[in-house]
Amino acid sequence: MSEKIRKFGVDDPDEYWKWRKDIKRTTERRLHRFLKKQIDAIVPKGGRVLDCGMGAGHVFRLCLKEYETFGVEMSSEAIAMYDFPTDNVKQADLNQGIPDFNVKFDAIVISMILHWMDDPLKFLIKIQKKLTPKGRLLVVIPNITYYRYRIGFLFGKFPPISLSHKNFQVPPESEEMFKRAGLIIEKILTSKTSLKARLWPRLFATGIIYVLKPEKTSSSPCR
C-alpha cells in the first residue's frame, strides 16, 4: 500500500486545535516560561505586550499580571480554551492584516507562526511599525536543521515537523529575511537547557528564539 502523500498547511485552524486538544498538546511548556523571562528583560512593568498567534494562550496568561497584554488568535477553538479575560484579544487571520489596537507595543511575540504565513517578510515589515521606539520582536521558529533531523534525512526519513507548516525556512534563510525586513538580531536563544544547545542553537535546538529590533533604532547590530 502506498504511503499517503503528506499535505502541509492548515486549511481549518479550528480542526487543528481540536486535534491539539485531543492529543493533549495544549499544556504550558518551558518555551512559554522562557519567553516570559525574555519579556521581563525587555519590557518595563506595566508596559504593553502583544502576542501574535496566541495558540493555547500561555504566554498571554503569564504576562497578564505584570503587563498590559494584547493578543491575536485565528482559531475560535483555541480562544474557547482561555481561562483569563479576553477583552484585549482579537480573533483574526494575520495573513489578512494586523488588527489595530490603537496602541504601540514594548514587545511583540511571534512564536511559531511565521511558517503559517503566506508572506512572512511582508508581515515582519508591517508588524514592526506597531513597536514603541525601544520595542522588540521576539520571534520563535522551528529549526528544521536540528542535528537529529539531519541524521534522519540521511536515511530518507522526514523529520517529525508539524503539518501546520505552510512554508519551510532554515535558520540562515530566516535570518536573511529579518535583514531584508530591516531588523537587527540582538540575541539568538533557545529555551533548551543543555550547554551545546545554548552555544549552537542552529544545530542542537529544535526551536530558535530571536530578539529583534528595527534597524532604524540602532546603527550597528549586537549579537
C-alpha positions as semicolon CSV with decimal commas, in nm:
position;residue;x (nm);y (nm);z (nm)
1;M;0,000;0,000;0,000
2;S;0,142;0,339;-0,098
3;E;0,203;0,592;0,179
4;K;-0,042;0,880;0,197
5;I;0,102;1,195;0,044
6;R;0,196;1,441;0,315
7;K;-0,005;1,764;0,297
8;F;0,126;2,080;0,461
9;G;-0,054;2,390;0,580
10;V;-0,371;2,423;0,787
11;D;-0,697;2,453;0,596
12;D;-0,907;2,479;0,911
13;P;-0,740;2,620;1,227
14;D;-1,035;2,509;1,441
15;E;-0,986;2,147;1,335
16;Y;-0,616;2,188;1,403
17;W;-0,680;2,300;1,762
18;K;-0,939;2,028;1,815
19;W;-0,666;1,782;1,716
20;R;-0,417;1,950;1,952
21;K;-0,666;1,918;2,238
22;D;-0,739;1,554;2,154
23;I;-0,371;1,462;2,175
24;K;-0,322;1,681;2,485
25;R;-0,075;1,921;2,325
26;T;-0,213;2,238;2,481
27;T;-0,029;2,249;2,814
28;E;0,215;2,516;2,933
29;R;0,574;2,435;2,832
30;R;0,925;2,555;2,908
31;L;0,922;2,771;2,595
32;H;0,630;2,977;2,726
33;R;0,806;3,045;3,056
34;F;1,133;3,123;2,878
35;L;0,958;3,380;2,655
36;K;0,810;3,542;2,966
37;K;1,163;3,579;3,109
38;Q;1,280;3,746;2,789
39;I;0,983;3,982;2,804
40;D;1,073;4,065;3,164
41;A;1,421;4,167;3,046
42;I;1,281;4,396;2,775
43;V;0,955;4,544;2,895
44;P;0,914;4,778;3,194
45;K;0,646;4,676;3,443
46;G;0,311;4,797;3,319
47;G;0,437;4,806;2,959
48;R;0,246;4,669;2,663
49;V;0,293;4,322;2,514
50;L;0,128;4,179;2,201
51;D;0,113;3,803;2,146
52;C;0,058;3,727;1,776
53;G;-0,085;3,380;1,726
54;M;-0,168;3,308;2,090
55;G;-0,232;2,937;2,045
56;A;-0,326;2,792;2,384
57;G;-0,266;3,135;2,538
58;H;0,009;3,056;2,787
59;V;0,242;3,348;2,708
60;F;-0,054;3,587;2,722
61;R;-0,167;3,445;3,058
62;L;0,184;3,459;3,209
63;C;0,214;3,827;3,111
64;L;-0,127;3,942;3,233
65;K;-0,032;4,026;3,593
66;E;0,263;4,248;3,508
67;Y;0,188;4,395;3,166
68;E;-0,093;4,540;2,961
69;T;-0,132;4,237;2,739
70;F;-0,296;4,208;2,396
71;G;-0,335;3,912;2,165
72;V;-0,439;3,790;1,822
73;E;-0,560;3,438;1,754
74;M;-0,720;3,291;1,444
75;S;-0,898;2,989;1,593
76;S;-1,221;3,010;1,791
77;E;-1,139;2,663;1,929
78;A;-0,816;2,798;2,078
79;I;-0,989;3,107;2,218
80;A;-1,254;2,886;2,380
81;M;-0,981;2,728;2,594
82;Y;-0,879;3,056;2,759
83;D;-0,950;3,084;3,131
84;F;-0,849;3,451;3,150
85;P;-1,011;3,781;3,040
86;T;-1,015;3,820;2,661
87;D;-1,113;4,187;2,634
88;N;-0,779;4,260;2,464
89;V;-0,790;3,954;2,237
90;K;-0,891;3,984;1,872
91;Q;-0,980;3,691;1,651
92;A;-0,815;3,749;1,314
93;D;-0,615;3,587;1,036
94;L;-0,282;3,770;1,037
95;N;-0,245;3,687;0,668
96;Q;-0,529;3,933;0,609
97;G;-0,368;4,212;0,808
98;I;-0,266;4,308;1,160
99;P;-0,554;4,420;1,386
100;D;-0,524;4,774;1,519
101;F;-0,534;4,806;1,898
102;N;-0,464;5,182;1,877
103;V;-0,150;5,144;2,090
104;K;0,220;5,071;2,037
105;F;0,392;4,775;2,200
106;D;0,712;4,734;2,400
107;A;0,737;4,371;2,291
108;I;0,563;4,166;2,025
109;V;0,579;3,787;2,046
110;I;0,571;3,598;1,716
111;S;0,609;3,239;1,830
112;M;0,586;2,951;1,585
113;I;0,360;3,131;1,337
114;L;0,588;3,252;1,055
115;H;0,563;2,907;0,897
116;W;0,186;2,961;0,878
117;M;0,219;3,292;0,695
118;D;0,152;3,341;0,323
119;D;0,414;3,618;0,312
120;P;0,623;3,626;0,633
121;L;0,853;3,901;0,501
122;K;0,560;4,136;0,440
123;F;0,422;4,052;0,784
124;L;0,754;4,134;0,956
125;I;0,780;4,467;0,775
126;K;0,430;4,566;0,886
127;I;0,440;4,438;1,244
128;Q;0,749;4,635;1,347
129;K;0,551;4,954;1,284
130;K;0,347;4,856;1,591
131;L;0,652;4,884;1,820
132;T;0,744;5,167;2,054
133;P;1,085;5,332;1,983
134;K;1,256;5,085;2,220
135;G;1,027;4,794;2,136
136;R;1,148;4,448;2,037
137;L;1,018;4,150;1,843
138;L;1,056;3,802;1,993
139;V;1,040;3,556;1,705
140;V;1,043;3,180;1,752
141;I;1,099;2,947;1,457
142;P;1,108;2,567;1,438
143;N;1,457;2,452;1,348
144;I;1,438;2,206;1,059
145;T;1,820;2,180;1,063
146;Y;1,826;2,024;1,413
147;Y;2,101;1,760;1,409
148;R;1,872;1,462;1,464
149;Y;1,657;1,575;1,172
150;R;1,972;1,592;0,957
151;I;2,062;1,236;1,051
152;G;1,708;1,123;0,968
153;F;1,735;1,276;0,621
154;L;2,040;1,058;0,555
155;F;1,813;0,756;0,597
156;G;1,529;0,901;0,393
157;K;1,319;0,993;0,696
158;F;1,125;1,320;0,705
159;P;1,154;1,497;1,043
160;P;0,858;1,494;1,283
161;I;0,761;1,851;1,195
162;S;0,404;1,970;1,241
163;L;0,191;1,953;0,928
164;S;0,079;2,306;1,015
165;H;0,384;2,429;0,824
166;K;0,292;2,619;0,509
167;N;0,650;2,720;0,431
168;F;0,989;2,595;0,540
169;Q;1,299;2,804;0,609
170;V;1,633;2,701;0,753
171;P;1,775;2,943;1,014
172;P;2,009;3,127;0,773
173;E;1,713;3,191;0,541
174;S;1,506;3,327;0,831
175;E;1,796;3,547;0,937
176;E;1,832;3,683;0,583
177;M;1,457;3,754;0,584
178;F;1,494;3,951;0,909
179;K;1,766;4,157;0,745
180;R;1,552;4,223;0,438
181;A;1,270;4,335;0,669
182;G;1,501;4,595;0,824
183;L;1,551;4,406;1,151
184;I;1,869;4,357;1,352
185;I;1,932;4,038;1,552
186;E;2,016;4,131;1,911
187;K;2,015;3,777;2,051
188;I;1,983;3,420;1,929
189;L;1,849;3,196;2,206
190;T;1,688;2,864;2,283
191;S;1,471;2,751;2,572
192;K;1,670;2,426;2,586
193;T;1,888;2,389;2,895
194;S;2,181;2,193;2,752
195;L;2,507;2,383;2,704
196;K;2,552;2,268;2,343
197;A;2,201;2,388;2,252
198;R;2,267;2,727;2,408
199;L;2,607;2,760;2,235
200;W;2,500;2,624;1,894
201;P;2,120;2,660;1,872
202;R;2,115;2,627;1,492
203;L;2,243;2,271;1,530
204;F;2,124;2,144;1,867
205;A;1,793;2,323;1,934
206;T;1,455;2,220;1,792
207;G;1,333;2,580;1,823
208;I;1,528;2,906;1,790
209;I;1,432;3,236;1,954
210;Y;1,541;3,568;1,804
211;V;1,528;3,903;1,980
212;L;1,498;4,162;1,701
213;K;1,489;4,539;1,681
214;P;1,415;4,767;1,387
215;E;1,729;4,882;1,207
216;K;1,637;5,247;1,242
217;T;1,679;5,231;1,622
218;S;2,050;5,148;1,606
219;S;2,341;5,193;1,371
220;S;2,502;4,858;1,445
221;P;2,383;4,506;1,535
222;C;2,457;4,349;1,871
223;R;2,494;3,972;1,874
